Amino acid sequence: MKELPKQLGGILAIAALGSGLLNGVDPVTCLLRGLGAYFVGVVSGQLWNLLVSDDSGPREPSSIPHEPKAEESPDEVPSS
């Protein structure tokens, strides 16, 4: 899950570069758009990881006290 921002940034950069080249945009402008799209993808991927991932660690047991189970006394013999 930690490589998601880089992958998303790469996909957006390739899409921006491809669409710019297919539409006949200036090469320098294509590179700037690709770079901007990469950073937008990385930032949005980091935000996604921040909102979705659960890195809270091990969970604490509930604070509700449990009633102890009644223990069998040694004098009692199970009936068959």
C-alpha positions as CSV (number, residue, x, y, z in Angstrom):
1,M,0.0,0.0,0.0
2,K,3.0,2.3,0.4
3,E,3.8,2.2,-3.3
4,L,0.3,3.4,-4.3
5,P,1.2,7.1,-4.5
6,K,4.1,6.5,-6.8
7,Q,2.1,4.2,-9.1
8,L,-0.8,6.7,-9.2
9,G,1.5,9.6,-9.9
10,G,3.2,7.6,-12.7
11,I,-0.2,6.7,-14.3
12,L,-1.3,10.3,-14.2
13,A,2.0,11.5,-15.6
14,I,1.9,9.1,-18.5
15,A,-1.7,10.1,-19.2
16,A,-0.8,13.8,-19.2
17,L,2.2,13.2,-21.4
18,G,0.3,11.0,-23.8
19,S,-2.7,13.4,-24.2
20,G,-0.4,16.4,-24.6
21,L,1.6,14.6,-27.4
22,L,-1.4,13.4,-29.2
23,N,-2.9,16.9,-29.2
24,G,0.3,18.5,-30.6
25,V,1.2,20.5,-27.4
26,D,4.7,22.0,-27.1
27,P,7.2,19.4,-25.6
28,V,8.2,21.6,-22.7
29,T,4.6,22.2,-21.8
30,C,4.0,18.4,-22.0
31,L,6.8,17.8,-19.6
32,L,5.6,20.5,-17.2
33,R,2.1,19.0,-17.3
34,G,3.4,15.5,-16.8
35,L,5.5,16.7,-13.8
36,G,2.4,18.4,-12.3
37,A,0.3,15.4,-12.9
38,Y,2.9,13.2,-11.1
39,F,2.9,15.4,-8.0
40,V,-0.9,15.6,-8.0
41,G,-1.0,11.7,-8.1
42,V,1.6,11.4,-5.3
43,V,-0.2,13.8,-3.1
44,S,-3.6,12.3,-3.7
45,G,-2.2,8.8,-3.1
46,Q,-0.7,10.0,0.2
47,L,-4.1,11.4,1.2
48,W,-5.8,8.2,0.3
49,N,-3.4,6.2,2.5
50,L,-3.9,8.7,5.3
51,L,-7.7,8.3,5.2
52,V,-8.1,4.6,4.4
53,S,-5.2,2.8,6.1
54,D,-5.5,1.7,9.7
55,D,-2.0,1.9,11.3
56,S,-3.3,2.2,14.9
57,G,-1.4,-0.9,16.0
58,P,-2.7,-3.6,18.3
59,R,-6.1,-2.8,19.8
60,E,-6.6,-2.6,23.5
61,P,-8.9,-5.2,25.1
62,S,-12.3,-3.7,26.0
63,S,-12.5,-2.0,29.4
64,I,-15.8,-3.8,30.2
65,P,-15.2,-6.0,33.2
66,H,-16.1,-9.6,32.6
67,E,-17.7,-11.7,35.3
68,P,-15.6,-14.6,36.4
69,K,-16.9,-18.0,35.4
70,A,-18.1,-20.1,38.2
71,E,-15.5,-22.7,39.0
72,E,-16.4,-26.2,39.8
73,S,-15.5,-27.2,43.3
74,P,-13.4,-30.3,43.6
75,D,-16.1,-32.0,45.7
76,E,-18.5,-32.0,42.9
77,V,-18.5,-35.1,40.6
78,P,-20.0,-34.8,37.2
79,S,-23.1,-37.0,36.9
80,S,-23.2,-39.5,34.2
